[in-house]
Amino acid sequence: MKLLRVGPAGQERPVVMDAAGILRDTGEVEFDGAFLASGGVARVRDALERGALPLVEADGLRVGAPIARPGKVVCIGLNYSDHAEETGATPPTEPVVFMKAANTVIGPDDQVLVPRDSVKTDWEVELAVVIGETCRYVETHEEALSKVAGYAISNDVSEREFQLERGGQWDKGKSCETFNPLGPWLVTADEIADPQSLGMRLWVDGELRQNGNSKNMIFGVAEIIRYLSRFMVLEPGDVINTGTPAGVAMGLPGQPYLRAGAVMELEIDGLGRQRQTVGQA
């Protein structure tokens, strides 16, 4: 099942896409942590299967991020060996964890802004995991995956100078406004048989820059959730960005960082497609 939110920013309407690709009004107030914690996915699925959801006219509607107001965005760095190699980093022996401001989350086709004084704004296609149940000291990989509400595409936009050359934590290179396009859909976990076998691609101005697969993660989705739950409580609606494969600007010849006017396009198998035009803050 594909959950999404459509409408102007701040006024999105929670809808579901049926098997024919038609949008249906869910009758829900919002897709957020409270929705997930209250059994909202099962409630919407039941109504959809009963044919109880009215049609939504979708023409011209903006698509927002599929989850409203995530409590936190937790990110895993250097989680693909080829990406670690291209950046000159040693592959980690434990997940590299950093946080990203929750208000960086925008719609999948919204404009991404290069920050003022930025010279190294970069792209990162990532598999995003949305938590559906509270995770606290999860013991097994099976239990970890049972806590997943669904999956989405994330673009973990990063300013490399802010991140690596300005004397501090990674967060300030990751938390600039608009730096986390998410969506277009939250694809429920039952539709993704194996989150470790998803092709993922990113183009800049029509040129393929990243072409990887989630099977090449150093730490898989289940292990990431298990590991994180030892250090923090993950709650319904939290988003985990699980890392990016090789092909970021930082690792390419000439380091072709983003400039205003560039167009990014991203896709992950089964999770849809994003397209962002880059502007200037």
C-alpha positions as CSV (number, residue, x, y, z in Angstrom):
1,M,0.0,0.0,0.0
2,K,1.3,3.5,-0.9
3,L,0.5,6.4,1.5
4,L,1.1,9.9,0.4
5,R,0.1,13.5,1.2
6,V,-1.0,16.0,-1.4
7,G,-1.7,19.7,-1.5
8,P,0.1,23.0,-0.7
9,A,2.9,23.0,1.8
10,G,1.4,22.9,5.3
11,Q,-2.0,22.0,4.0
12,E,-1.4,18.5,2.7
13,R,-4.2,15.9,2.6
14,P,-3.5,12.3,3.5
15,V,-4.4,9.9,0.7
16,V,-3.7,6.3,-0.4
17,M,-3.0,5.1,-3.9
18,D,-5.0,2.0,-4.9
19,A,-3.8,-0.8,-7.1
20,A,-4.9,1.1,-10.2
21,G,-2.8,4.2,-9.3
22,I,-5.9,6.2,-8.3
23,L,-5.8,8.4,-5.2
24,R,-8.4,7.8,-2.4
25,D,-9.2,10.0,0.5
26,T,-8.3,8.1,3.7
27,G,-10.4,10.2,6.1
28,E,-7.4,10.5,8.4
29,V,-6.4,13.7,10.0
30,E,-2.7,13.2,9.2
31,F,0.0,10.7,8.5
32,D,2.3,11.1,11.5
33,G,3.5,9.3,14.5
34,A,0.1,9.3,16.2
35,F,-1.4,7.7,13.0
36,L,1.2,4.9,13.0
37,A,1.0,4.3,16.7
38,S,-2.8,4.0,16.6
39,G,-2.9,1.3,14.0
40,G,-3.6,3.7,11.2
41,V,-2.0,1.6,8.4
42,A,-4.3,-1.4,9.2
43,R,-7.3,1.0,9.4
44,V,-6.6,2.5,6.0
45,R,-5.9,-0.9,4.4
46,D,-9.2,-2.2,5.7
47,A,-11.1,0.7,4.4
48,L,-9.4,0.5,1.0
49,E,-10.1,-3.2,0.7
50,R,-13.8,-2.5,1.5
51,G,-14.0,0.1,-1.2
52,A,-15.0,2.7,1.3
53,L,-12.6,5.4,0.3
54,P,-13.7,8.2,-2.1
55,L,-11.8,9.3,-5.2
56,V,-9.4,12.3,-4.9
57,E,-8.9,14.4,-8.0
58,A,-5.1,14.5,-8.3
59,D,-4.4,16.6,-11.3
60,G,-2.1,19.4,-10.5
61,L,-1.7,18.6,-6.8
62,R,1.7,19.0,-5.2
63,V,3.0,15.9,-3.5
64,G,4.3,16.5,0.0
65,A,6.5,14.3,2.2
66,P,4.6,11.1,3.1
67,I,5.1,11.5,6.8
68,A,4.2,14.8,8.6
69,R,6.5,16.2,11.3
70,P,8.8,13.3,11.9
71,G,10.0,13.3,15.5
72,K,13.6,12.8,14.4
73,V,15.7,12.0,11.4
74,V,18.5,9.6,12.3
75,C,21.2,9.1,9.6
76,I,23.8,6.4,9.0
77,G,27.0,7.6,7.4
78,L,29.5,5.7,5.3
79,N,27.2,2.7,5.1
80,Y,28.3,1.5,1.6
81,S,31.9,0.4,1.2
82,D,32.2,2.0,-2.3
83,H,31.0,5.3,-0.9
84,A,33.5,5.1,2.0
85,E,36.3,4.3,-0.5
86,E,35.4,7.3,-2.8
87,T,35.5,9.7,0.2
88,G,38.8,8.3,1.5
89,A,37.3,6.9,4.7
90,T,37.9,3.6,6.3
91,P,34.7,1.4,6.3
92,P,33.3,1.6,9.8
93,T,33.2,-1.3,12.3
94,E,30.0,0.1,13.9
95,P,27.3,2.3,12.3
96,V,28.3,6.0,12.0
97,V,25.3,7.9,13.5
98,F,24.3,11.5,13.1
99,M,21.1,13.5,13.3
100,K,19.4,15.7,10.8
101,A,17.0,18.4,11.8
102,A,13.4,17.1,11.3
103,N,12.4,20.4,9.6
104,T,14.7,19.6,6.7
105,V,12.0,17.2,5.4
106,I,10.2,18.5,2.2
107,G,8.2,17.0,-0.6
108,P,9.9,14.8,-3.2
109,D,9.6,17.4,-6.0
110,D,10.1,20.6,-3.9
111,Q,13.0,23.0,-4.6
112,V,16.3,22.3,-2.8
113,L,18.2,25.4,-1.8
114,V,21.9,25.8,-1.9
115,P,22.7,27.6,1.4
116,R,24.3,31.0,1.5
117,D,28.1,30.8,1.4
118,S,27.9,27.2,0.2
119,V,30.5,25.9,-2.3
120,K,30.0,22.1,-1.7
121,T,26.4,21.2,-1.7
122,D,26.1,17.5,-2.6
123,W,23.4,14.8,-3.3
124,E,22.8,11.4,-1.7
125,V,20.1,9.0,-2.8
126,E,19.1,6.9,0.2
127,L,16.6,4.3,1.4
128,A,14.6,5.8,4.2
129,V,13.0,3.7,6.8
130,V,9.9,4.9,8.7
131,I,9.4,3.5,12.2
132,G,5.9,2.2,13.0
133,E,6.3,1.0,16.6
134,T,8.4,2.1,19.5
135,C,11.9,0.5,19.4
136,R,13.7,0.2,22.7
137,Y,16.5,-2.4,23.2
138,V,15.4,-4.5,20.2
139,E,17.1,-7.9,20.4
140,T,16.8,-9.6,17.0
141,H,16.7,-8.6,13.4
142,E,13.3,-10.2,13.1
143,E,11.9,-7.9,15.8
144,A,13.6,-4.9,14.2
145,L,11.9,-5.4,10.9
146,S,8.6,-5.9,12.6
147,K,8.8,-2.3,13.8
148,V,9.0,-0.9,10.3
149,A,5.9,0.9,9.0
150,G,7.4,1.3,5.5
151,Y,10.0,2.6,3.2
152,A,10.6,5.7,1.0
153,I,13.2,7.5,-1.0
154,S,15.3,10.1,0.7
155,N,17.8,12.6,-0.7
156,D,20.2,13.3,2.1
157,V,21.4,16.6,0.7
158,S,24.7,17.6,2.3
159,E,27.0,20.7,2.4
160,R,30.5,19.1,2.6
161,E,32.4,22.1,3.7
162,F,30.0,22.8,6.5
163,Q,30.0,19.1,7.4
164,L,33.7,18.3,7.3
165,E,35.7,21.5,7.3
166,R,34.1,23.8,9.8
167,G,35.2,22.3,13.1
168,G,32.3,20.4,14.4
169,Q,29.7,17.7,14.1
170,W,28.3,16.6,10.7
171,D,24.9,18.0,11.6
172,K,25.4,21.5,10.4
173,G,26.3,20.3,7.0
174,K,23.2,18.1,7.0
175,S,20.5,20.3,8.5
176,C,20.2,23.3,6.2
177,E,16.7,24.1,5.0
178,T,15.2,21.8,2.3
179,F,18.0,19.2,2.8
180,N,15.8,16.1,3.0
181,P,13.3,15.6,0.2
182,L,11.3,12.5,1.1
183,G,8.8,10.4,-0.8
184,P,6.8,10.4,-3.0
185,W,5.2,7.5,-1.1
186,L,5.5,5.6,2.1
187,V,5.4,2.1,0.8
188,T,4.2,-0.2,3.6
189,A,6.6,-2.8,4.8
190,D,4.5,-5.7,3.5
191,E,5.1,-4.6,-0.1
192,I,8.9,-4.7,0.2
193,A,9.9,-8.3,0.5
194,D,13.6,-7.6,1.0
195,P,14.8,-4.1,1.8
196,Q,18.4,-5.3,1.0
197,S,17.7,-5.9,-2.7
198,L,16.6,-2.5,-4.0
199,G,18.3,-0.8,-6.9
200,M,18.8,3.0,-6.4
201,R,19.8,5.6,-8.8
202,L,20.4,9.4,-9.0
203,W,20.9,11.7,-12.0
204,V,22.0,15.3,-12.1
205,D,21.1,17.3,-15.2
206,G,20.3,14.0,-16.9
207,E,23.7,12.4,-16.2
208,L,23.6,9.2,-14.1
209,R,25.7,9.8,-11.0
210,Q,24.7,7.1,-8.6
211,N,23.7,3.5,-9.5
212,G,23.8,1.2,-6.5
213,N,21.9,-1.4,-4.6
214,S,20.8,-1.7,-1.0
215,K,22.4,-5.2,-0.9
216,N,25.7,-3.4,-0.6
217,M,25.0,-1.8,2.7
218,I,27.7,-2.5,5.3
219,F,24.9,-2.6,8.0
220,G,21.5,-3.7,6.8
221,V,18.2,-2.2,7.8
222,A,17.5,-4.7,10.6
223,E,20.9,-4.2,12.1
224,I,20.6,-0.4,12.0
225,I,17.4,-0.5,13.9
226,R,18.7,-3.0,16.4
227,Y,21.8,-1.0,16.9
228,L,20.1,2.4,17.2
229,S,17.7,1.1,19.8
230,R,20.6,0.5,22.2
231,F,21.3,4.2,22.2
232,M,18.0,6.0,21.7
233,V,14.3,5.2,21.7
234,L,12.9,5.1,18.2
235,E,9.3,6.2,18.0
236,P,6.5,5.9,15.4
237,G,7.1,8.4,12.6
238,D,10.8,8.6,13.1
239,V,12.8,8.5,9.8
240,I,16.1,6.6,9.4
241,N,18.3,7.5,6.4
242,T,20.4,4.4,5.8
243,G,23.3,5.6,3.8
244,T,24.2,6.2,0.1
245,P,26.2,4.3,-2.5
246,A,29.2,5.8,-4.5
247,G,28.7,8.6,-7.0
248,V,28.4,11.7,-4.8
249,A,30.0,14.9,-6.0
250,M,32.7,14.8,-3.3
251,G,34.0,11.6,-4.8
252,L,33.8,12.4,-8.5
253,P,36.6,14.0,-10.6
254,G,36.3,17.7,-10.5
255,Q,33.8,17.5,-7.7
256,P,30.8,18.8,-9.6
257,Y,28.8,20.2,-6.6
258,L,25.3,21.5,-7.0
259,R,24.6,25.0,-8.3
260,A,21.3,26.9,-8.7
261,G,19.5,25.6,-11.8
262,A,20.7,22.0,-11.5
263,V,18.0,19.2,-11.6
264,M,18.3,16.1,-9.5
265,E,16.2,13.0,-10.3
266,L,16.2,10.0,-7.9
267,E,14.5,6.6,-7.9
268,I,14.6,3.4,-5.9
269,D,13.0,0.1,-7.1
270,G,9.4,0.0,-5.9
271,L,9.5,3.3,-4.1
272,G,8.8,5.8,-7.0
273,R,10.7,8.7,-8.2
274,Q,11.7,12.3,-7.1
275,R,12.7,15.4,-9.1
276,Q,14.1,18.5,-7.6
277,T,15.3,21.8,-9.2
278,V,18.1,23.5,-7.2
279,G,17.7,27.1,-6.2
280,Q,19.7,29.6,-4.1
281,A,18.8,30.5,-0.5
